[in-house]
Amino acid sequence: MNYFAAIRTFVSAADLGSFSAAAKVLNIETSTVSRHVTHLEDDLHVSLFNRSTRGLALTEAGILFYSHATLLLEQWEHARSSTSALNQRPAGLLRISVPCAYGRLHIIPFVDEFLHRHPDISLDIIFNDDIQDLIETHIDLSVRIGTLPDSTMHARKLAPQRRYAWASPEWLARHAKPLLADCQKEDSPVLMFSRLHGDGWYARKENSGDDWVRVPVNFRFSANDDEAMLLACRDGAGIAILPDWLAWKDEKNQRLQRVMTEWEFSMFHAETAVWIVYPSKKIVSSKVRTFIDFIVEKTGIPPYWCR
């Protein structure tokens, strides 16, 4: 007896509730389906189906065997696909969703090199700061920033994210050294990120491991875009709380300086990071795996903006 063929036939008959339907799907004779199931029953010394005029129903033994048989078939398919994928050259259209500012600064600069390395891959990059349903939108992978994403997705941490308070040298020349308590004053100099939930930032002493504490913030200016906040801060409009991956070049070029330097900030009651997220599948396509490996390589450990 060909056990593997018999098991596949049994699972198909159980799923469809009919020998004839299974025979049609498997492109074999109904008598062959019946013979496969009979051989399994003889070998196991149990009845797998209750047969009636209304169709097939699994027996108690059949239900138990079905659970193991489906797992066996899944493992076989996984082994076959994984081995076969080793010789597949990455190819096809790769659809990627990225946050607007992060994508422009840390994905787009590497696109030309990626396409040059992988001439059979085409890229479609969607810029969107909202979390999208990757399955529904047919997106292969997404870069997301925040806390650990939904567990129904695979997630790989690309880089940590730290948010600090920044001001321009011109603003600092006109004002006294700012303190955390200044955020709560009516004339607070803070430029507020309007996508922030609640009425303020979370803060803690940097590298302390302390709990995050909500800091209420008064503000007269807000924007829903980190890059707009950066530009306003650079032009001397006030203090902006910005991620390190966004402000690092302005700090390097002395266009921004950190203020309230003992504090780090977060939008959430937790540390945040940059994640690569992709749908949970038994087999990750070679084009997705290739892009993940590439962008991890280009970002580095620690990420280049922290060096």
VENUR-V717517 format. One record per residue. N is the residue number from 0. RES is the residue in one letter. PHI is phi in radians with two decimals (* if undefined). PSI is psi in degrees with one decimal (NA if undefined). Layout:
BEGIN
n->N res->RES phi->PHI psi->PSI
n->N res->RES phi->PHI psi->PSI
END
This chain:
BEGIN
n->0 res->M phi->* psi->136.8
n->1 res->N phi->-1.47 psi->96.6
n->2 res->Y phi->-1.03 psi->-41.6
n->3 res->F phi->-1.14 psi->-43.4
n->4 res->A phi->-1.12 psi->-39.6
n->5 res->A phi->-1.15 psi->-41.5
n->6 res->I phi->-1.14 psi->-43.2
n->7 res->R phi->-1.07 psi->-40.4
n->8 res->T phi->-1.13 psi->-44.0
n->9 res->F phi->-1.04 psi->-46.0
n->10 res->V phi->-1.10 psi->-42.3
n->11 res->S phi->-1.10 psi->-43.0
n->12 res->A phi->-1.13 psi->-38.5
n->13 res->A phi->-1.16 psi->-41.6
n->14 res->D phi->-1.14 psi->-38.8
n->15 res->L phi->-1.66 psi->-14.8
n->16 res->G phi->1.22 psi->23.4
n->17 res->S phi->-2.83 psi->135.6
n->18 res->F phi->-1.17 psi->-41.7
n->19 res->S phi->-1.17 psi->-39.0
n->20 res->A phi->-1.14 psi->-39.8
n->21 res->A phi->-1.13 psi->-40.8
n->22 res->A phi->-1.07 psi->-39.1
n->23 res->K phi->-1.16 psi->-43.6
n->24 res->V phi->-1.16 psi->-41.1
n->25 res->L phi->-1.50 psi->-5.5
n->26 res->N phi->1.04 psi->46.9
n->27 res->I phi->-2.33 psi->173.6
n->28 res->E phi->-1.34 psi->149.7
n->29 res->T phi->-1.05 psi->-35.1
n->30 res->S phi->-1.11 psi->-31.8
n->31 res->T phi->-1.21 psi->-40.1
n->32 res->V phi->-1.05 psi->-47.4
n->33 res->S phi->-1.05 psi->-41.3
n->34 res->R phi->-1.15 psi->-41.9
n->35 res->H phi->-1.05 psi->-46.0
n->36 res->V phi->-1.14 psi->-41.5
n->37 res->T phi->-1.08 psi->-42.0
n->38 res->H phi->-1.08 psi->-40.4
n->39 res->L phi->-1.12 psi->-44.4
n->40 res->E phi->-1.11 psi->-40.4
n->41 res->D phi->-1.13 psi->-39.3
n->42 res->D phi->-1.22 psi->-37.3
n->43 res->L phi->-1.54 psi->-14.9
n->44 res->H phi->1.08 psi->37.8
n->45 res->V phi->-2.50 psi->162.5
n->46 res->S phi->-1.63 psi->130.2
n->47 res->L phi->-1.62 psi->-26.7
n->48 res->F phi->-2.23 psi->146.1
n->49 res->N phi->-1.66 psi->121.0
n->50 res->R phi->-1.77 psi->134.1
n->51 res->S phi->-2.59 psi->176.8
n->52 res->T phi->-1.16 psi->-20.4
n->53 res->R phi->-1.48 psi->-8.5
n->54 res->G phi->2.22 psi->-154.9
n->55 res->L phi->-1.86 psi->144.8
n->56 res->A phi->-2.43 psi->135.7
n->57 res->L phi->-1.19 psi->138.3
n->58 res->T phi->-1.35 psi->176.5
n->59 res->E phi->-1.04 psi->-42.7
n->60 res->A phi->-1.15 psi->-37.5
n->61 res->G phi->-1.12 psi->-38.9
n->62 res->I phi->-1.10 psi->-43.6
n->63 res->L phi->-1.11 psi->-46.4
n->64 res->F phi->-1.15 psi->-36.2
n->65 res->Y phi->-1.06 psi->-42.3
n->66 res->S phi->-1.09 psi->-38.7
n->67 res->H phi->-1.33 psi->-37.1
n->68 res->A phi->-1.15 psi->-42.4
n->69 res->T phi->-1.14 psi->-38.4
n->70 res->L phi->-1.12 psi->-41.0
n->71 res->L phi->-1.06 psi->-44.6
n->72 res->L phi->-1.14 psi->-39.0
n->73 res->E phi->-1.10 psi->-43.0
n->74 res->Q phi->-1.15 psi->-37.1
n->75 res->W phi->-1.13 psi->-44.5
n->76 res->E phi->-1.13 psi->-39.1
n->77 res->H phi->-1.10 psi->-45.9
n->78 res->A phi->-1.10 psi->-43.0
n->79 res->R phi->-1.13 psi->-47.3
n->80 res->S phi->-1.18 psi->-39.6
n->81 res->S phi->-1.11 psi->-44.1
n->82 res->T phi->-1.17 psi->-43.2
n->83 res->S phi->-1.10 psi->-35.7
n->84 res->A phi->-1.17 psi->-19.4
n->85 res->L phi->-1.07 psi->-29.1
n->86 res->N phi->-1.77 psi->6.6
n->87 res->Q phi->-1.56 psi->131.0
n->88 res->R phi->-1.44 psi->130.2
n->89 res->P phi->-0.98 psi->130.3
n->90 res->A phi->-2.74 psi->161.1
n->91 res->G phi->1.85 psi->-179.1
n->92 res->L phi->-1.47 psi->127.5
n->93 res->L phi->-1.95 psi->116.0
n->94 res->R phi->-1.74 psi->123.6
n->95 res->I phi->-2.18 psi->136.6
n->96 res->S phi->-1.89 psi->131.7
n->97 res->V phi->-2.37 psi->148.9
n->98 res->P phi->-1.08 psi->146.1
n->99 res->C phi->-1.01 psi->-58.0
n->100 res->A phi->-1.17 psi->-45.8
n->101 res->Y phi->-1.10 psi->-41.6
n->102 res->G phi->-1.07 psi->-43.4
n->103 res->R phi->-1.12 psi->-38.1
n->104 res->L phi->-1.52 psi->-33.6
n->105 res->H phi->-2.21 psi->1.4
n->106 res->I phi->-2.02 psi->-52.6
n->107 res->I phi->-0.98 psi->-39.9
n->108 res->P phi->-1.05 psi->-18.2
n->109 res->F phi->-1.84 psi->-0.7
n->110 res->V phi->-1.07 psi->-46.2
n->111 res->D phi->-1.04 psi->-43.2
n->112 res->E phi->-1.13 psi->-40.8
n->113 res->F phi->-1.09 psi->-47.0
n->114 res->L phi->-1.15 psi->-33.7
n->115 res->H phi->-1.18 psi->-39.9
n->116 res->R phi->-1.22 psi->-31.8
n->117 res->H phi->-2.22 psi->78.6
n->118 res->P phi->-1.14 psi->-13.9
n->119 res->D phi->-1.64 psi->1.3
n->120 res->I phi->-1.86 psi->136.9
n->121 res->S phi->-1.97 psi->146.1
n->122 res->L phi->-1.96 psi->137.0
n->123 res->D phi->-2.18 psi->107.7
n->124 res->I phi->-1.83 psi->123.4
n->125 res->I phi->-1.83 psi->121.2
n->126 res->F phi->-1.61 psi->118.6
n->127 res->N phi->-2.79 psi->127.5
n->128 res->D phi->-1.52 psi->-5.7
n->129 res->D phi->-1.59 psi->151.8
n->130 res->I phi->-1.34 psi->126.6
n->131 res->Q phi->-1.90 psi->154.4
n->132 res->D phi->-1.39 psi->108.2
n->133 res->L phi->-1.14 psi->-34.8
n->134 res->I phi->-1.20 psi->-49.4
n->135 res->E phi->-1.13 psi->-35.7
n->136 res->T phi->-1.64 psi->2.8
n->137 res->H phi->1.01 psi->41.5
n->138 res->I phi->-1.71 psi->133.0
n->139 res->D phi->-1.34 psi->-39.1
n->140 res->L phi->-2.74 psi->160.2
n->141 res->S phi->-2.39 psi->144.9
n->142 res->V phi->-1.70 psi->124.3
n->143 res->R phi->-2.23 psi->150.1
n->144 res->I phi->-2.14 psi->128.7
n->145 res->G phi->2.62 psi->-145.6
n->146 res->T phi->-1.47 psi->173.7
n->147 res->L phi->-0.99 psi->126.1
n->148 res->P phi->-1.20 psi->175.5
n->149 res->D phi->-0.81 psi->131.2
n->150 res->S phi->-1.22 psi->-10.0
n->151 res->T phi->-1.31 psi->-7.7
n->152 res->M phi->-1.92 psi->153.7
n->153 res->H phi->-1.33 psi->140.4
n->154 res->A phi->-2.40 psi->135.5
n->155 res->R phi->-2.17 psi->128.1
n->156 res->K phi->-1.28 psi->120.3
n->157 res->L phi->-1.56 psi->-40.9
n->158 res->A phi->-2.86 psi->150.9
n->159 res->P phi->-1.24 psi->159.1
n->160 res->Q phi->-2.23 psi->129.9
n->161 res->R phi->-2.10 psi->137.3
n->162 res->R phi->-1.91 psi->132.6
n->163 res->Y phi->-2.25 psi->166.7
n->164 res->A phi->-1.61 psi->135.6
n->165 res->W phi->-2.31 psi->153.1
n->166 res->A phi->-2.60 psi->159.7
n->167 res->S phi->-1.42 psi->154.6
n->168 res->P phi->-1.00 psi->-34.9
n->169 res->E phi->-1.14 psi->-42.3
n->170 res->W phi->-1.15 psi->-41.5
n->171 res->L phi->-1.15 psi->-29.4
n->172 res->A phi->-1.22 psi->-22.3
n->173 res->R phi->-1.74 psi->-9.6
n->174 res->H phi->-2.29 psi->158.2
n->175 res->A phi->-1.24 psi->160.5
n->176 res->K phi->-0.99 psi->121.1
n->177 res->P phi->-1.30 psi->148.6
n->178 res->L phi->-2.08 psi->161.4
n->179 res->L phi->-1.04 psi->-34.6
n->180 res->A phi->-1.12 psi->-23.4
n->181 res->D phi->-1.12 psi->-22.9
n->182 res->C phi->-1.09 psi->-25.8
n->183 res->Q phi->-1.64 psi->-4.2
n->184 res->K phi->-1.29 psi->156.0
n->185 res->E phi->-1.08 psi->-34.2
n->186 res->D phi->-1.73 psi->35.9
n->187 res->S phi->-0.91 psi->136.9
n->188 res->P phi->-1.51 psi->6.0
n->189 res->V phi->-1.35 psi->133.6
n->190 res->L phi->-1.57 psi->120.3
n->191 res->M phi->-1.65 psi->140.7
n->192 res->F phi->-1.53 psi->111.0
n->193 res->S phi->-1.29 psi->-12.1
n->194 res->R phi->-1.40 psi->-4.6
n->195 res->L phi->-1.24 psi->131.9
n->196 res->H phi->-1.43 psi->141.1
n->197 res->G phi->1.58 psi->-163.7
n->198 res->D phi->-1.97 psi->19.4
n->199 res->G phi->3.12 psi->-179.5
n->200 res->W phi->-1.58 psi->159.2
n->201 res->Y phi->-1.58 psi->143.4
n->202 res->A phi->-2.47 psi->155.4
n->203 res->R phi->-2.76 psi->161.5
n->204 res->K phi->-1.11 psi->134.1
n->205 res->E phi->-1.06 psi->134.8
n->206 res->N phi->1.04 psi->21.6
n->207 res->S phi->-1.54 psi->-25.6
n->208 res->G phi->1.31 psi->6.5
n->209 res->D phi->-1.18 psi->163.8
n->210 res->D phi->-1.16 psi->149.4
n->211 res->W phi->-1.33 psi->137.8
n->212 res->V phi->-2.07 psi->132.5
n->213 res->R phi->-1.22 psi->128.6
n->214 res->V phi->-1.98 psi->107.0
n->215 res->P phi->-1.07 psi->144.9
n->216 res->V phi->-2.30 psi->128.9
n->217 res->N phi->-1.62 psi->147.3
n->218 res->F phi->-2.74 psi->155.5
n->219 res->R phi->-2.01 psi->-9.2
n->220 res->F phi->-2.35 psi->133.7
n->221 res->S phi->-2.47 psi->157.0
n->222 res->A phi->-2.62 psi->154.4
n->223 res->N phi->-1.75 psi->17.3
n->224 res->D phi->-2.37 psi->126.4
n->225 res->D phi->-1.07 psi->-39.8
n->226 res->E phi->-1.15 psi->-36.5
n->227 res->A phi->-1.12 psi->-39.6
n->228 res->M phi->-1.09 psi->-42.1
n->229 res->L phi->-1.06 psi->-46.8
n->230 res->L phi->-1.11 psi->-42.4
n->231 res->A phi->-1.12 psi->-40.7
n->232 res->C phi->-1.13 psi->-44.5
n->233 res->R phi->-1.07 psi->-32.4
n->234 res->D phi->-1.47 psi->5.1
n->235 res->G phi->1.56 psi->20.8
n->236 res->A phi->-1.39 psi->-16.1
n->237 res->G phi->2.66 psi->-158.6
n->238 res->I phi->-1.69 psi->132.2
n->239 res->A phi->-2.12 psi->138.8
n->240 res->I phi->-1.70 psi->110.6
n->241 res->L phi->-2.25 psi->152.2
n->242 res->P phi->-1.23 psi->150.9
n->243 res->D phi->-1.09 psi->-34.8
n->244 res->W phi->-1.18 psi->-17.4
n->245 res->L phi->-1.64 psi->-38.2
n->246 res->A phi->-1.63 psi->-6.8
n->247 res->W phi->-1.08 psi->-39.0
n->248 res->K phi->-1.23 psi->-36.9
n->249 res->D phi->-1.19 psi->-34.0
n->250 res->E phi->-1.18 psi->-43.9
n->251 res->K phi->-1.05 psi->-38.0
n->252 res->N phi->-1.61 psi->10.5
n->253 res->Q phi->1.07 psi->29.3
n->254 res->R phi->-1.56 psi->-19.5
n->255 res->L phi->-2.37 psi->151.8
n->256 res->Q phi->-2.28 psi->144.9
n->257 res->R phi->-1.25 psi->141.1
n->258 res->V phi->-2.19 psi->166.3
n->259 res->M phi->0.83 psi->50.2
n->260 res->T phi->-1.15 psi->-14.8
n->261 res->E phi->-1.43 psi->-6.5
n->262 res->W phi->-1.94 psi->146.0
n->263 res->E phi->-2.10 psi->158.0
n->264 res->F phi->-2.26 psi->160.6
n->265 res->S phi->-2.64 psi->151.6
n->266 res->M phi->-1.34 psi->-19.1
n->267 res->F phi->-2.15 psi->167.7
n->268 res->H phi->-1.42 psi->49.0
n->269 res->A phi->-3.01 psi->162.8
n->270 res->E phi->-1.21 psi->154.0
n->271 res->T phi->-2.12 psi->165.1
n->272 res->A phi->-2.65 psi->171.4
n->273 res->V phi->-1.71 psi->126.2
n->274 res->W phi->-2.09 psi->148.0
n->275 res->I phi->-1.79 psi->124.0
n->276 res->V phi->-2.13 psi->137.7
n->277 res->Y phi->-2.62 psi->155.3
n->278 res->P phi->-1.05 psi->146.4
n->279 res->S phi->-1.29 psi->114.8
n->280 res->K phi->-2.42 psi->152.7
n->281 res->K phi->-1.06 psi->-40.0
n->282 res->I phi->-2.09 psi->123.9
n->283 res->V phi->-1.57 psi->126.3
n->284 res->S phi->-1.06 psi->152.0
n->285 res->S phi->-1.11 psi->-31.8
n->286 res->K phi->-1.21 psi->-37.4
n->287 res->V phi->-1.19 psi->-47.0
n->288 res->R phi->-1.06 psi->-39.3
n->289 res->T phi->-1.13 psi->-43.6
n->290 res->F phi->-1.17 psi->-41.4
n->291 res->I phi->-1.04 psi->-48.1
n->292 res->D phi->-1.06 psi->-38.6
n->293 res->F phi->-1.15 psi->-49.5
n->294 res->I phi->-1.26 psi->-28.9
n->295 res->V phi->-1.14 psi->-42.4
n->296 res->E phi->-1.08 psi->-45.0
n->297 res->K phi->-1.23 psi->-33.6
n->298 res->T phi->-1.26 psi->-43.4
n->299 res->G phi->1.42 psi->169.0
n->300 res->I phi->-2.30 psi->112.8
n->301 res->P phi->-1.18 psi->166.4
n->302 res->P phi->-1.07 psi->149.7
n->303 res->Y phi->-1.03 psi->-25.7
n->304 res->W phi->-1.34 psi->-7.7
n->305 res->C phi->-1.75 psi->-3.4
n->306 res->R phi->-1.49 psi->NA
END
